[in-house]
Amino acid sequence: MSEADGISLSRETLGGTAAQFTMAAVGFAGTVIFARWLGPATFGGVYLLFAVTKIADRPMNGWSLAAKKRLSESDALRPPAFGAQLLFNAFWVALAVVAVLVAGDALRAYTGLALAPVLLVLLLATESMYETIESLVQGRGRISAATWNDTLRSALTLPLQLWFVALPGIAGAGMVYGLVAASALTLPIIALFVSARPAIPSRAFLRSLVDYARYSIPTTILGTTYDRLDVLLLGFLLGSASAGFYEVAWKLTLPAVFVADVAGRGLMSTVSARRARGGRQ
């Protein structure tokens, strides 16, 4: 990596880390407010739904890693990478609709949320969609821009969640509605940072994505399952209230990993781009 690449990565990492700490402050404030407002059972049920959603959207995330790698190699690959990501997202959300029609009762029983199947599909179509497009922006090396846009999303999420939760009969579902609305509002903004119009990818391009995604998708599924296995098991064995108490404690540990996480996002795209150009790592 050249000195210029190092300086740029350092600058983007610093800006991204500052944004991460800002998001952590907003997120932790929301955690305290909603944990006390909703009670541990409802609050825990919402986070169990979030955890299930994170497992369900891992193929979308793994595919975005493949698209991110190809996009980082050349500016000319941005349109087909963007198009391939949107097509895969649409396919996966449609598949999720079928899945919740079959397993909706089990999801309601596990989370304690009557609208859990609908909420999961909404999350996949907005929040998960947002994250995959953000990954493409990171592939351009725009880590700070992507993270600050995510901070804007967090800043919108909390007041929207407060508003929805305060509505009669909404309760815990309001936390999901707030996140869905904030993701939908900021999705067009993050898409602008891709700096490309989506294009229909060629078969050869799709095959190149599949070659990478066959490794990235299982890796993201296993990694996320390992990370969230604790709260998922707590919900299964002890119920949503235990998951709610655990989630509050877990939020306290997040700041320790911010710097390494933000730097890693940019380092992958920088090394991949130089490798594709035949440069030294």
C-alpha positions, 0 to 999 in steps of 0.5 A: 500500500502506498503512502497516499493510500495509507493517509487516505485510509487513516483519514477515512478511518478517523472520520468513520470512527467518529461517526461510529461513536456518534451512532453508539451514543444515539443507539445507547440512548435509545436502548435505555429509553425503550428498555424502560418504556417497553419492558424487558419482554417486549424490548427483548422480543424486538431484538430477537427479531433483529437477530433473526433478521441479521441471520436471514439477510446474510446472503444479501450481505455475502453477495454485497461483499462479492459485488464490493470486491468487483466494484473496487477493481474498476470504475467501469464495474460500478454499474453492473455491480450495483445492478447485480446487487439490486437484483439479488436483493429483490430476489431474496426479499421475494424469497423471504415473503414465501418463507414467512408465509410458511414459518410465520407462526413460529416466528411470532411465538419466538419473538412474542410479536404478532406482526413479526413476519411482516416486520421481518420482510420490511426490515429486509427490504429497507434496513438490509437493503441499505446495508448492502448498498453501503457496502458498495460505497465502502468498496469505493473507499468512501468509508467516512461518507458511508458511516456518516450517512449511517449516522444520519440514519441513526439520528432519524431512527430514534425520533421516528421510533419514539413517535411510532412507539407512542402511537396507540397499539403500536408498542414494540413494533414501533421500534421496527417501523422507526428503523424501517422509515429511517432506512427508507429515507436515507437509502436514496442518499447512500445510493448516490455515493455509489456514483453509478447507474445500476445496469443489468450485469452480463452472465460472465459478470454474474459468474464472477460474483458467484465464484466469490459469493460461494465463499463470502455468503457462508462466511457471513452466515457463520460469523453472524450466527456465532456473534448473535448465538448468545441472544438467540439461545437466550430467547429460545431457552429463557424467553424474550425478557432475558434477551432484553436484559442481555441486549442492554449489557451488550451495548456497553461493549461496542465502542471497543471494536469500532476502530478495528471494524472501520479500518477493516472495511476500507482496508479490504477495498484498498488491497483488492483494488491494488491487487486487481491493478497488479500492484504490490500489497 
